[in-house]
C-alpha cells in the first residue's frame, strides 16, 4: 500500500515500511522472506518477529542499543519469557538463531525512543510517516490476547501519551500488528483505544486483588484470552509490572508471591 510517493507499507505481522526502496523498517515475520535489497535495515525493537530482516544483505543494520539483549538467543529468551533454558516446545518465538549488529545514522530518518514494550523500543519518522512498531496495537490484537505485552507496563503507558503529541505533526501512522489506515484520524482513535484498554486493565487487576490474595499467574490466567503456555508466560510479564506497582500487600505464600489490596 502506497502512503506517499516514497513510502510503501507491506501488510504482515509486523507490517513493513519501505522508504524510497532504500530504507526498510521491521522486515520480520513472513515479510522477512521477501526479496528486498534495501541499503538500510532498521528494527523498532529486538523481538524476533521484528529483527529477522536484519539478517538480509544490507549495508546498514540498526537495532536500538537498549535492545542489545536481542543480539543473542539467550538474551532474547530472557527478555521475552523472563528466563532462558535448553530448547523445548514452549519457546515458540525463537525465529532466528544468528547474532545481529547495530550501526545506523541517516539524516532522512528521525529516531525517537518510546520504551516500555522493550527497553529500547524506537519509533521512526520518515517522509512525514510515523512508524510506531509495537508502541500500540490493533483492536483485535488487544481483544484476542486480553493483555498487551510490555516489559514495563508503566513506561509503555507514558509512551502512549507521548505518541498522542507526536502524531499531531505527521500525515500517516503505521503500527506493526494491526490494520493499515491512510486516514490518520482512525489511527488516533486506535491509539486512544489502546490507552483506554490499558487504563481499564489496571482497574481490572485492582478489582481482582481487592480483598483477595492472588499470584501473578492466577491474575494472568483469568485475564488472558489465549491460555496456552507461551501466552501465559508472556502475559504474566505485563501483569507483574502492574501488580508490583498497585498492590499494597506483597508476600510469599505456599502458592508463591501473592498480591492484594
Phi, psi and omega in degrees: 000125178278127175260320175222184179297334185246350185245128177232144177241127177261119181300146178174194175220083017273160168291142184247131179258135178237128180245119172055029183053022184238325182239132178236133180243129178056058174275085184222190182055217180294335181290343180294344178273355180289145181272081181245115182262070181273152179288326185234131175243123181241148173236140178289328181197183193268004180294144190302328181285357179247349188247356183302327180294341179294346179275356178290165181278083177246151179292324182234132177231127186234133173225131179305139186302323181294346179254024177296345173304336182283353181290338180237155180297319179296320178297318180296317180295317184296319182282327183278315185258347182092356178195172175226153177200184181296162181304136172204177188291345186272346178276073190279352183254016176275081184278333182224156183243346187283161174279155181238167180227162183230130173183113182198131166215139181202125184293341182268354183240122176264128179255132178227123180284125173230080185288167178137302175299315167222166181300327184250014185310128186232137173257161182231140173243123184215126183053041178064022172248127179261119177260113190266354179056234181255024176296325170212170193230164174293154183300318180295324178300313180296315184290325181288320183271335177083331182221123176285149181273116176226127173296321174229104184302318187288322175295322179297320179296319176299319180296324178296319178294323177295322179298325179303325179279319184297321186286349176294335185261010180236168180266327184224153176229132179234134175249165184280319185238095181157185183290158175254116181246138171272347178269109184297329181300323178295324178289325175297320178294322179293321176298316178298323177297319178298315180298314179297319180300316182289322177294322176292326179297319176302313181294321178300316179297316178300314181299321183292328184258004177286114181069018185213119178282124180222149173277164178299323181293323178294317178297316181300315182301317184290331184264346184281138173282311177266120187252027175282168188301311183299319182291322177296321177300313181293312183294330181294335177297312178298315183296321177297320179299320178289312186299317183292345177267322189261335184290140176268333181237119178233120181213163180264128179229184177296334179283341186124205177283126180246154182232142178205162175239000000 
